[in-house]
Amino acid sequence: MEKEKQYHYTAEEVFSLFQCLTSRIENGHPNILELGDEKEHFFRGEIHMLRMIGVDPGIHSSELARKFGVSRAVTAKIIQKLLQKGVIES
């Protein structure tokens, strides 16, 4: 069984990465933030959904779909990716 890599970031590093990401989004740069291996690559939709979950931890997937104007299937797919990356828990 392959051992997973563990990444530890300080609050300052996370904030700096977030600032970089928002700047890239605002300036029309690629829609991906790469922090390490593939498990640490986040697409714009994943980041927006992760932010919304952080703002409202009890939000339901149907409410996320409504707020973003996407189908529940799209929301479920993004949530599944975030679960696999280990950044949210069910």
C-alpha atoms as one frame of an Amber mdcrd trajectory, in Angstrom:
protein
   0.000   0.000   0.000   1.339   3.379  -1.009   1.920   5.869   1.797   0.210
   9.235   1.323   2.285  12.389   1.458   1.384  14.798   4.209   1.664  18.521
   3.564   1.663  20.969   6.418   1.178  24.654   5.753   1.307  27.503   8.218
  -1.580  29.958   8.338   0.650  32.519   6.604   1.441  30.085   3.772  -2.239
  29.235   3.290  -3.146  32.927   3.225  -0.357  33.645   0.740  -1.491  30.788
  -1.525  -5.083  32.019  -1.302  -4.022  35.560  -2.257  -2.070  34.163  -5.189
  -5.053  32.136  -6.316  -7.526  35.008  -6.104  -5.108  37.228  -7.981  -4.739
  34.600 -10.725  -8.517  34.243 -10.996  -9.040  38.015 -11.144  -6.354  38.405
 -13.792  -7.681  35.604 -15.990  -4.824  33.209 -15.433  -5.342  29.445 -15.648
  -8.187  28.102 -13.571  -6.054  25.791 -11.472  -4.042  26.149  -8.298  -1.236
  23.608  -7.964   0.102  23.068  -4.453   1.926  19.770  -4.858   0.951  16.477
  -6.425  -2.400  15.909  -8.170  -4.245  15.671  -4.850  -3.289  19.290  -4.231
  -4.537  20.674  -7.556  -7.724  22.680  -7.241  -9.873  23.968 -10.077 -11.816
  27.215  -9.858 -15.165  25.481  -9.261 -13.672  23.370  -6.472 -12.228  26.442
  -4.791 -15.492  28.366  -4.969 -17.417  25.395  -3.601 -14.845  24.847  -0.850
 -15.148  28.507   0.126 -18.944  28.288   0.272 -18.728  25.151   2.440 -16.287
  26.989   4.711 -18.652  29.950   5.021 -21.672  27.696   5.701 -20.447  24.283
   6.953 -23.958  22.825   7.144 -24.951  23.737   3.580 -26.662  21.005   1.557
 -25.493  20.022  -1.915 -28.818  21.108  -3.430 -28.317  24.594  -1.972 -24.771
  24.701  -3.380 -26.138  23.743  -6.794 -28.749  26.499  -6.616 -26.248  29.154
  -5.506 -23.806  28.280  -8.292 -26.446  27.709 -10.941 -25.312  24.166 -11.710
 -27.004  20.779 -11.532 -26.936  18.640  -8.406 -24.920  16.090 -10.407 -22.174
  18.665 -11.026 -22.214  19.610  -7.353 -21.999  15.945  -6.321 -19.016  15.412
  -8.621 -17.138  18.389  -7.178 -17.951  17.342  -3.615 -16.693  13.827  -4.388
 -13.405  15.273  -5.666 -13.029  17.402  -2.528 -13.710  14.346  -0.352 -11.084
  12.337  -2.260  -8.565  15.148  -1.779  -9.307  15.076   1.931 -10.187  18.759
   2.253 -13.770  18.121   3.415 -15.434  15.372   5.420 -18.878  13.878   4.979
